[in-house]
């Protein structure tokens, strides 16, 4: 399996100046919106049943970044979330743990304590999440604090204002700086806020920009705007990581986040992964779901598959 | 194909459709035996299972059916358009209500995947009836004068690739304009037309307005040649189309022909590549390539040939071939042994002429008629696989250097049914489309159909248009 980003790939040149970077990003093949959405919709009609469904549900659970990103978050809430991430279904210990819990930087210590001794990682949003409207020094300090507190993964937001103003090198430099601040141990997820980038051409360009800058994951959204992860924008990002690996040998993960609430939806995303990039990405090291309520639906569907009965929301934990 | 995430079988239940062991001809509102008692069998191409035994219409039956249609014409054509519309709306609604049953039936008899019959054929069939139902009381506004008259009895012969959809394309405009119909479905796919006969009865359609005569080519020939037929509409091969044109030459019969094609799918270097790949796949592997407007010639700009072919091959490797009733099947069975033999012969010729053949690894079921998705590279205009209609899942890849060369190569065919243009440059789409001699041109998409859009060919792909306002003309005395 290819390793994660190292800067010495054949595309290093394209980031040497603002104009080379612009030329490169604008030279990427365009995206036909109708065709992209039709392809995503057509993969959405795959019928995943019985053994395939059981596999997909367990895989999806193992890919969840169980998230709480509220002003009202407390150490108690984060503890509960951590416990759930480690043992999602108290009635069935064969249920896989989730990939990570995802919290604000000041909640990282509480999250670390809650998942200690398990496989569950602690991810922290940083860089003045969700708007990203803060001086670079503040953003980097945000990241430094989170990493120092033990975050295994950093979910940063790009400067959408700079991106939309065409200042691609500024966005690039910022991602590079954040990546440096993450150090060798913390993996970096780069959030584009696809709902604000608005066009598919922009999303493809942002994807490549993020990967060129050393992103370990490219991530759709914060979950804080009207349009978050969709099958179409996730398909587009999967095509981008596929093409990036073909050109550079570097494999990058994908994380759709926000708006994925049902098992049915999650399975559709896994079908996109399966038929676009294949089994190399069917692993929580390379694909994640940023979600909170999704987990309970996955658990209910898992119980139904195991017992043949749908037990209802009283049989999963409310956090 | 990824191995970790194997899709479990997800077959659509065939219990929803009840196929009788035998069916008669549908004449004057009744199912009846053929006068000479002849029958033939229809098989499921994916399993070779005999589905039913069908009465085979002969000349005497054609006489009876045309006479019934003639008798019915008097009252049917005299009905106010709004009354005819009621029947058509009713038929459209019944088709929607029975769409799952009809989709399973069509998949069984034709071999195409349930995904296509469910998501393409059946919705389009219902849409076509709804669309022409809407025209029935507005004919005076169609641009053909104040009171356009119907022609009389329409003799219609349809192919096996979209059995029910081609029936809808023929019957809906004919009835909306006040004609009556004798229709011959293809011998390998008669069942959905016979189920449609049942739908006509369910809708209370007056007797004799629609007559269905299953049979082989001789039945079609007798129908086309019948002196009391006023209008002939045919969809099928160019060879048969030419025969029909000779038959009706010098008679009063009005003729429309929708024949073969060798559609060019032109991909420029600034195309949206991932969507172009989808369009190429949809263009040639939809319905196993058994589509008259298939994009069977891929014309790719030489500068992106390698990149595009890599993407295309990677995509073809994910196509799922197998049980057409499985909801995850992308590629179903070839419709008949005969068609499979034709495809095989042409593909062998392509290889013999030096083109390079490629197919993804894919398992072919033990029984039934199957052909793996196939790609030919190193194809030139001089190869037979670049000129003849293969009517199967076989794509010939050619290259071009400039837009002018693309246009010249695309037009260098006796056919002229369809073409596709892939580029992000709007002005180029318009410029190229204006120079292509093809009846249907798609830009940045392929094989999209809509009842409001006229469909038909240039050159040896036929004449006359089906669909849209233009489709009315074929059934009006104008």
Interface residues (C-beta under 8 A of the other chain):
Chain A: X29 X30 X31 X32 X34 X35 X36 X38 X39 X45 X46 X47 X48 X49 X50 X51 X52 X53 X55 X56 X59 X239 X270 X274 X275 X278 X279 X282
Chain B: X2 X3 X4 X5 X6 X7 X8 X9 X10 X115 X119 X270 X271 X272 X273 X274 X275 X278 X279 X318 X327 X328 X424 X444 X445
